[in-house]
């Protein structure tokens, strides 16, 4: 048996036929996830604001998302062998074939975490490649693999090519052999090469595979908002890798869900981390995108998080407007909204962040990992019962 086969790694790949079917389903019903599973709205969770077609970050034209999901082994932890419950997620602002940077900004609500490349984002105002999300101890391999992947692409016409990839992390060591370094270059390449638009896989996928949210099973979640025409009709999309929060603080639609659904503690504290990526097609400049990134904090707070000392809560926002703004050789003319027009975008960011976190909880499934550690999924029936008790059930 080869080393690769010996890993018994499950890598989630969508065939072209399946992807076409998924896109069709998403076009017919934005509330159904990429795997056909119910999402928060299907369970009657009420949210404010109008979502886009897929209720996903990919509602922002050009944005593509890809995952590699690694699941293998069971039982006692054997470092380097498993069990493995991890992966990597890639988010492209303009699709995987574009080399056109986007204006971007970022914000760290609490810095017990990592997002590489952000010093250059702050300095230059540009995001020059994909945003990658993985586990804490795989940041290095993912960063290097992105550079290797980009070097396989045609170089720019001036022959100058370098890269400071943006790679973020949250810790999955409660379920995953995090010190076994199971994310490999090929896994990163797969996440990059399989990125697509349309419905986005949520829950136990990609970088979110082994994550925990408010002591329930967490992972990847996404949502979007479309502004009314009087506010420009712009789209805001959010994707989260949720691995933070304390059960007794979990709030959904104003309901103290965590207290209504008690259970065995996992962390019993607000620790773990959350990475949030915000995309918009509104014409914003970097200082405005810094402000958008800061508003993620308010969406996180709506779910009960107080951003504890042990949590790395790091957010990045980018705009797909102003194509060619980074081109060299001449003065660039750009569009921007006035600051007085940002309130609707701030609100959309808060709303989409809140829903993306709840979508991650709803999509995630119970998982058993190293040393038979088990994290239960948020039970859908008990969530509905809690919402009904407080007269917040939408259907």
LINTALIN-V552807 format. One record per pair of residues at least 24 apart in sequence whose ideal C-beta (glycine too) atoms are under 6 Angstrom apart, sorted by the first residue. I is the first residue (numbers start at 0). J is the second residue. D is the distance in whole Angstrom. If there is no record, write none. Layout:
# LINTALIN-V552807
[[I,J,D] [I,J,D]]
This chain:
# LINTALIN-V552807
[[7,71,4] [8,69,5] [8,71,5] [9,70,5] [10,67,6] [11,68,4] [21,198,5] [22,197,4] [25,53,5] [25,197,5] [25,198,4] [29,53,5] [29,54,5] [32,201,5] [32,362,6] [33,198,4] [33,199,6] [33,200,4] [36,362,6] [38,358,5] [38,361,6] [39,357,4] [39,358,5] [39,361,5] [42,379,6] [42,383,6] [43,383,6] [43,392,4] [43,393,4] [43,394,4] [44,252,5] [45,252,5] [45,391,6] [45,393,4] [46,354,5] [47,350,6] [48,224,5] [48,350,4] [49,225,5] [50,223,5] [51,223,4] [51,225,5] [51,234,6] [53,197,6] [53,198,5] [54,222,5] [54,223,6] [55,199,4] [55,221,4] [55,223,6] [56,221,5] [56,236,3] [56,238,4] [56,278,5] [57,196,5] [57,197,6] [57,199,6] [58,223,4] [58,234,5] [58,236,5] [59,234,5] [59,236,4] [59,278,4] [59,280,5] [61,93,5] [61,94,5] [61,319,5] [62,278,5] [63,91,4] [63,94,5] [63,95,6] [63,194,4] [63,195,6] [63,196,5] [64,90,5] [64,194,6] [64,199,5] [65,89,5] [65,190,4] [65,193,4] [65,194,3] [66,190,6] [66,200,6] [66,204,5] [66,205,3] [67,186,4] [67,189,5] [67,190,4] [68,204,5] [68,205,6] [68,208,5] [69,181,6] [75,370,6] [76,176,6] [76,369,4] [76,370,5] [78,178,5] [78,179,5] [79,179,5] [81,176,5] [82,368,5] [82,369,5] [83,176,6] [83,181,5] [84,174,4] [84,175,4] [84,208,5] [84,209,4] [84,368,5] [85,134,5] [85,171,6] [85,175,5] [85,181,6] [85,208,5] [85,209,5] [86,205,5] [86,206,6] [86,208,4] [87,133,4] [87,141,6] [87,182,6] [87,186,6] [87,187,6] [87,190,5] [87,206,5] [88,132,5] [88,205,3] [88,206,4] [89,129,5] [89,131,6] [89,190,4] [89,191,5] [89,194,5] [90,129,6] [90,130,4] [90,276,5] [91,129,5] [91,194,5] [92,317,5] [92,319,6] [95,194,5] [99,322,6] [100,125,4] [100,127,4] [100,325,4] [101,126,5] [101,317,5] [101,319,6] [102,284,6] [102,285,5] [102,318,5] [103,288,6] [103,317,4] [104,285,5] [104,288,3] [104,289,3] [104,292,5] [104,316,5] [105,292,5] [105,315,4] [106,292,4] [106,293,5] [106,314,5] [107,313,5] [108,296,5] [108,306,5] [108,312,4] [109,306,5] [109,310,5] [109,312,5] [111,309,6] [111,310,6] [111,311,4] [112,272,5] [112,311,2] [112,313,5] [113,138,6] [113,168,5] [114,167,4] [114,313,5] [115,142,6] [115,166,5] [116,163,4] [116,164,6] [116,165,4] [119,163,5] [124,285,3] [125,325,6] [126,317,5] [128,164,6] [130,165,5] [130,276,5] [131,166,4] [132,167,5] [132,206,4] [132,240,5] [132,274,5] [133,168,6] [133,182,6] [133,206,5] [134,168,6] [134,171,5] [134,177,6] [135,168,5] [135,170,4] [136,177,5] [137,182,4] [138,166,5] [138,168,5] [140,182,6] [141,166,5] [141,187,5] [142,166,5] [144,184,4] [144,187,4] [148,188,6] [148,191,5] [167,274,4] [169,210,6] [169,240,5] [169,242,4] [169,272,4] [171,209,3] [171,210,6] [173,372,6] [174,209,4] [174,366,6] [174,368,3] [174,372,6] [175,209,4] [175,368,6] [176,369,6] [201,358,6] [201,362,4] [202,362,3] [202,363,4] [203,363,6] [203,364,6] [206,240,5] [207,240,5] [210,242,4] [211,242,6] [211,265,6] [211,374,5] [212,241,4] [212,244,6] [212,360,6] [213,244,4] [213,246,5] [213,249,4] [213,257,6] [214,246,4] [214,265,4] [215,360,6] [215,377,4] [216,363,4] [216,366,6] [216,374,5] [216,376,5] [217,241,4] [217,242,5] [217,359,6] [217,363,6] [218,359,5] [218,363,5] [219,359,6] [220,355,4] [220,356,6] [220,358,4] [220,359,3] [221,355,5] [222,351,4] [222,354,4] [222,355,4] [222,358,6] [223,351,6] [224,347,4] [224,350,6] [224,351,5] [226,343,5] [230,343,4] [233,280,6] [233,281,4] [234,280,5] [235,279,5] [235,347,4] [235,348,6] [235,351,6] [236,278,5] [237,277,5] [237,351,4] [237,352,5] [237,355,5] [238,276,5] [239,275,5] [239,355,5] [239,356,6] [239,359,6] [240,274,5] [241,273,5] [241,356,5] [241,359,4] [242,271,4] [242,272,5] [243,271,4] [243,272,6] [243,273,4] [243,304,6] [243,310,5] [244,269,6] [244,304,5] [245,269,5] [248,303,4] [249,303,5] [250,302,6] [250,303,4] [251,357,6] [252,391,5] [254,385,5] [254,386,6] [254,389,5] [254,391,5] [256,385,5] [259,385,4] [260,381,5] [269,304,6] [269,305,6] [269,307,3] [269,310,6] [270,307,6] [270,309,4] [270,310,5] [271,310,6] [272,310,5] [272,311,4] [273,312,5] [274,313,6] [275,314,4] [276,315,6] [277,316,4] [277,348,6] [278,317,6] [279,318,5] [280,319,5] [280,320,6] [281,344,6] [282,320,4] [282,321,6] [282,334,4] [282,335,5] [282,336,6] [283,318,4] [284,335,5] [288,316,4] [291,316,4] [291,348,6] [292,316,4] [294,345,5] [294,348,4] [294,349,6] [295,352,5] [297,349,5] [298,349,4] [298,352,3] [298,353,4] [301,353,4] [302,356,5]]
